[in-house]
Each structure stands twice: as structure tokens, then as C-alpha cells.
């Protein structure tokens, strides 16, 4: 999944993405629905960020739960990097 951010405020879209992933995992398809039966699980997540042409070191998360515990820090980090680029 690739997301292009242009403004520091756009970093908040990451919260929407992560919340959507959580809903997908826990709702009908990922939870215990008749057709889903727990088949949607996010694991081995890798977050990479490019600011302009400069890569920021990537971060690995074992699963969505670990990603959720770092959600606010991720958003703040992305916003901070975007502010540097837009100066």
C-alpha cells in the first residue's frame, strides 16, 4: 500500500487507515463471520517513509496490535517529517 502525503495534516489519514485495518480484522470477515471465520489478519507489517528522495529508516511491527500501540507516535513522526520537507 502506498500513500502520498503532501501536507503535515495529511498524516492523520494514517489513523483512518489503521482504524480500518482494525475493523477489517475484527469485523465479519476477520472475526468470526460465516464466510470470514478469522481469515483476515495483518502480520509482519513494515512501515517505510520517503520524504522527497530521502528514505527514513523503516520500522517493523509483528502484527496490527503492535502497530496500534504505536499509532500516535507514527502519526506524529510522519507529520514531523512532512514539516521538514515543506519548509
C-alpha positions in Angstrom: 0.0 0.0 0.0 1.4 3.4 -1.0 0.1 6.6 0.3 1.2 10.0 -0.8 1.2 12.8 1.7 1.6 16.4 0.8 0.8 18.3 4.0 1.7 17.6 7.6 -2.1 17.4 8.4 -2.3 14.5 5.9 -0.5 12.3 8.5 -3.8 12.0 10.3 -5.0 9.8 7.4 -2.8 7.1 8.8 -5.1 6.9 11.8 -8.0 6.3 9.4 -6.1 3.6 7.6 -5.0 1.8 10.9 -8.6 2.0 12.2 -9.9 0.5 9.0 -7.4 -2.4 9.3 -8.6 -3.0 12.9 -12.2 -3.0 11.8 -11.4 -5.4 9.0 -9.6 -7.8 11.3 -12.3 -7.7 14.0 -15.4 -7.5 11.9 -17.3 -10.1 9.9 -14.5 -11.2 7.6 -11.7 -11.2 10.0 -13.6 -12.0 13.1 -16.0 -15.0 13.2 -18.4 -14.4 10.3 -19.6 -17.5 8.5 -17.6 -16.7 5.4 -14.7 -15.0 7.1 -14.0 -17.2 10.1 -10.9 -15.2 11.1 -9.2 -15.2 7.8 -8.2 -11.6 7.7 -5.1 -11.0 10.0 -2.4 -8.4 9.5 1.1 -9.6 10.4 4.7 -8.8 9.6 3.9 -5.1 8.9 6.7 -2.9 7.6 6.4 0.9 7.6 8.6 2.8 5.2 8.6 6.5 4.7 10.2 8.6 1.9 10.4 12.3 2.3 11.2 13.7 -1.0 14.0 11.5 -2.3 15.4 10.7 1.2 14.3 7.4 2.8 13.6 7.3 6.5 14.6 4.0 8.3 11.8 1.5 8.1 10.1 0.1 11.2 8.7 -3.5 11.5 5.7 -4.5 13.5 4.8 -8.1 14.3 1.1 -7.6 14.0 -1.7 -5.0 14.0 -1.8 -4.9 17.8 1.8 -3.8 17.9 1.1 -1.2 15.2 -1.9 0.1 17.2 0.2 0.7 20.3 2.5 3.0 18.2 -0.2 4.7 16.2 0.1 8.2 17.7 3.8 8.1 17.5 3.7 7.1 13.9 1.3 10.0 13.0 3.5 12.5 14.9 6.6 11.2 13.2 5.1 11.4 9.7 3.8 14.9 10.4 7.2 16.0 11.7 9.0 14.7 8.6 6.5 16.4 6.3 7.0 19.7 8.1 10.8 19.4 7.4 10.1 18.9 3.7 7.6 21.7 3.3 9.9 24.3 4.8 
